[in-house]
Amino acid sequence: MSIELTENAARHVQTMLEKRGHGLGLRLGVRQSGCSGFAYVVDYADKITENDVVFETRSIKVVVDKASLPSLDGTQVDYATNSVLNQGFDFHNPQVQSMCGCGESFSV
């Protein structure tokens, strides 16, 4: 099982944690949503529970709940800045079998 951040994603998470002033790392998960089945959930990780798995990548903790892990295993998270208005996380997930047309949801 693995989750990886690119250098750009790790740098962005570190900057956001510093601006926020607290937090353990990045929390990733999935939830049922959209026409294809699942959507990514991204948040700050403020605590780690017994239902979480923690990965450390580029000195950043990535916390994933055990229920989401099968849908995220092997995912590489990048942070792209295409313009001032178009920036955010990009998920390169080998588990994805299809995505909806708008790119907001996926199936595994």
C-alpha positions in Angstrom: 0.0 0.0 0.0 1.3 3.4 -0.9 0.3 7.1 -1.4 2.9 9.5 -2.7 3.1 13.3 -3.0 5.1 15.0 -5.7 7.6 17.7 -4.7 5.1 20.4 -5.7 2.3 18.8 -3.6 4.5 18.3 -0.6 5.7 21.9 -0.8 2.1 23.2 -1.1 0.9 21.1 1.9 3.9 22.3 4.0 3.1 26.0 3.1 -0.6 25.6 3.9 0.2 23.8 7.3 2.6 26.7 8.2 0.0 29.3 7.3 -2.6 27.4 9.3 -0.3 27.2 12.3 -1.2 23.6 13.2 -1.9 20.2 11.8 -0.2 16.9 11.4 -0.4 16.6 7.7 -2.8 15.9 4.8 -5.9 13.8 5.1 -7.0 12.0 1.9 -10.2 9.9 1.4 -13.0 9.1 -0.9 -16.8 9.5 -0.6 -19.6 8.4 -2.7 -20.5 11.1 -5.1 -21.3 12.1 -8.7 -22.3 10.0 -11.6 -19.2 7.7 -11.6 -19.3 6.7 -7.9 -16.6 8.4 -5.8 -14.9 11.7 -5.3 -11.7 12.6 -3.5 -11.8 14.2 -0.1 -8.9 16.4 0.9 -8.5 18.0 4.3 -6.0 18.8 7.0 -5.1 15.9 9.3 -5.4 17.2 12.9 -5.5 13.8 14.6 -4.8 10.1 13.7 -7.2 7.5 14.8 -7.0 3.7 14.9 -9.0 3.6 11.7 -6.2 5.6 9.9 -3.1 4.5 7.9 -0.3 7.0 7.8 2.2 7.3 5.0 5.1 9.7 5.1 6.2 11.1 1.8 8.7 14.0 1.3 8.5 14.7 5.1 4.7 15.1 5.0 2.3 12.8 6.7 -0.6 11.6 4.5 -3.4 10.1 6.6 -5.9 7.8 4.9 -8.9 6.1 6.6 -8.8 2.3 6.1 -12.1 2.3 4.2 -10.7 4.7 1.6 -7.3 3.0 1.2 -8.3 0.3 -1.4 -9.6 3.1 -3.7 -6.4 5.2 -3.2 -3.6 2.6 -3.1 -0.8 3.6 -5.4 -2.1 7.2 -5.9 0.4 9.9 -6.7 -0.9 13.4 -5.7 0.5 16.4 -7.5 -0.2 20.1 -7.2 -0.6 22.0 -10.4 -0.8 25.7 -11.0 -2.0 26.4 -14.5 -3.0 30.0 -13.7 -4.0 32.2 -10.8 -7.5 30.9 -11.0 -6.7 27.3 -12.0 -4.7 25.5 -9.4 -5.2 22.4 -7.2 -4.4 18.8 -6.5 -4.2 16.3 -9.4 -4.6 12.6 -8.6 -2.9 10.0 -10.6 -4.7 6.9 -9.3 -4.0 3.5 -10.8 -7.3 2.2 -9.3 -9.5 4.4 -11.4 -11.4 2.5 -14.1 -13.4 5.4 -15.4 -14.1 9.1 -14.7 -17.2 11.2 -15.3 -17.1 13.8 -18.1 -16.6 16.7 -15.8 -13.7 14.9 -14.0 -15.2 15.3 -10.5 -16.0 11.7 -9.8 -14.5 8.3 -10.7 -15.1 4.6 -10.4 -12.8 1.8 -9.2 
